[in-house]
Amino acid sequence: MRILLYNWAPAAAPVSEGGGVGVYLENLIETLAAGGHEVFVVSSGYRYSMVGSTPRFTRRRGTKPGARYYDLVNSPVVAPSYLMFPDATRAVDCPELVAMFRDFLRRHGPFDIVHVHNVEGISFDVLELRSEFPATRFLLTNHNYGVVCQQANLWRRDEERCTSFQDGARCHACNRFGAATDPLMISRFVGIHGLNRAHPLIRDTAWRLCRAVLKVRRSLGRRLPWDPPESRLHQGRRIGPADAFQLRRTRALELVNANCSAVLSVSEATEEILLAYGLDPQLSRVSYIGTRHYDPARAPAPKPASGPLRLAFLGYTRPDKGFGLLVDAIEAMPDRLEGCFSLTVAARISDKAAVARLERLSDRLAGLTIRDGYRQDELPALLAEVDLGLVLPLWDDALPQVAIEFVCNGVPILVTDRGGQQELAADPAFVFPAEDVGEFWDRLERIWTKRSELQRFWTLPRPLRTNAQHAAELLEIYGAT
C-alpha cells in the first residue's frame, strides 16, 4: 500500500515534539515500512522560514528506511492547535492549504490511504479532498479532542476540565497562551536544523541572525506567516468571537463525519466523549496503539514484600498531567504513612515552582529522586526499581503513553478516573476519583499494607498491542474501509 501518515509534529527530526503521539508514530512508521509499504510522512504547522512567507513542501531526510518525510513550511494553520485561537475558523476552512495538499496528493500519489493523526497544522476542509481522490481512503485517529476543542484537551484555561462551551463563549475566554511568537518560531527554526545541539557559539549566532532578520522584516511592515489576522473573517465575512468557535466545532464535526472512511479513537474513554459531541457512531471504532515495550511472553518481576513502596511519576510536570495533584497529595499525606513511600519523578520540568514545593516535602518520603525527563532506551533500567506507577491526569487523557510504558515494563499503575489509562489499570482498586486526595491515599495505603495487590494486578486482561499487532489491525481497517 501507499500510505500517507500525517501529524503536525515533524517525525524523525532533531527536535522532540508531539509527546506520546510522536513516539507512537515513529514505531508505526518503522513497522509499516518494514512490511514493504510505501510510507509518506507529512507534517505541517511546525516549520517556518525566517526569510520567506510562501508556503511550500520540503523533503527532509528521515531515519526510517522505506519512509519519505515532508514538511509543509509556512503553513497558514499554526500548530499545535491552541496557537490558532485568534483565527479558529481558519482551522476548519483554509482554501490555500487545501490547494497545497491537493497538489501534493497529485504529485506523489495515488495514495491508498491518507491517515491523519490529529487535525492540527492543517484545516479540517483538507478532508474534503476525498471527493477529488475517490480511490484514496481518508482516516482520522483521535489522540485528543481536537475535533471539538481548539485547545484539543477539553481542559479550560489550563486549569479545569471543560464540560460546556456555551455556544463558543467559553472557548473565546479559554485562550491563555496567545498566538505564536517570534522567539517560539526562532527556537523551532534553530531546533529543526540541529543548531540547538551545535557549539554554543554557533547556536547563539543563529539566534542573533534570526532575530535580526525578523526585526528587519517587521520594520518593513511585513506580516509573518504565524501572525494572527487583524480581524476575524470566515469566507470573507466578519464573525464574532463566540460565533467563530461555535462554527469551528460544528464545521469540524461535519467535515469529519462526511469525509472520513473511519474515525479511530485510542481508547473507549475518548470514543465515548467524542460520540457524545456528535461523532458519527457508524464511522467510529476504538484502536489501541502499539508499543515496542510490549512483550506478551514477558512475565512481570515480583515486587518486594516489605520496605518502602517505590512510586514513580513520568511524563510532564504540568497541572493537566496531575503533577500538582501529586504534590498536593504528598503535602496531605497522613502522618501514619510518612516514610512508607519513595518517589521517582522522571518528567520534563515545566513547573519549577511545583517541583521546588515537592522538594521541600521530601522529608515525608523515604526517598525522592527528580530528573528532567528520560529517553525511551532508559525505561527498563529506570522502572526496574519501581513498584507502582502513578498516572494522574486531571483532563480526559486519551491514552497516556506513560501508562503503557509502566505496564509493559512490569509496573502496576494507580490512576485517576479521567482518560484511557483506566482501561489499562482495569481494576477498580487501582482507580480513584480525580482530584480526591483522600481516595488517593486510601488506595495507596491498601496497596502498601497488602503487597499481594501488586501481583493480583496482573490477573486481569488489558488492551495492550505490539507494534506488529497494531499495524496488522490498521491494515485490516485500511482494507475494509
Secondary structure, 3 states (H helix, E strand, C coil): CEEEEECCCCCCCCCCCCHHHHHHHHHHHHHHHHCCCEEEEEEECCCCCCCCCCCEEEEECCCCCCEEEEEEECCCCCCCHHHHHHHHHHHCCCHHHHHHHHHHHHHHCCCCEEEEECCCCCCHHHHHHHHCCCCCEEEEEECCCCCCCCCCCCEECCCEECCCCHHHHHHHCCCCCCCCCHHHHHHHHHHHCCHHHCCHHHHHHHHHHHHHHHHHHHHCCCCCCCCCCCCCEECCEECCHHHHHHHHHHHHHHHHHHHCCEEEECCHHHHHHHHHHCCCCCCEEECCCCECCCCCCCCCCCCCCCCCEEEEEEEECCCCCCHHHHHHHHHCCCHHHCCCEEEEEEEECCCHHHHHHHHHCHHHCCEEEEEECCCHHHHHHHHCCCCEEEECCCCCECCCHHHHHHHHCCCCEEEECCECHHHHHCCHHHEECCCCHHHHHHHHHHHHHCCHHHHHHHHCCCCCCEHHHHHHHHHHHHHHC
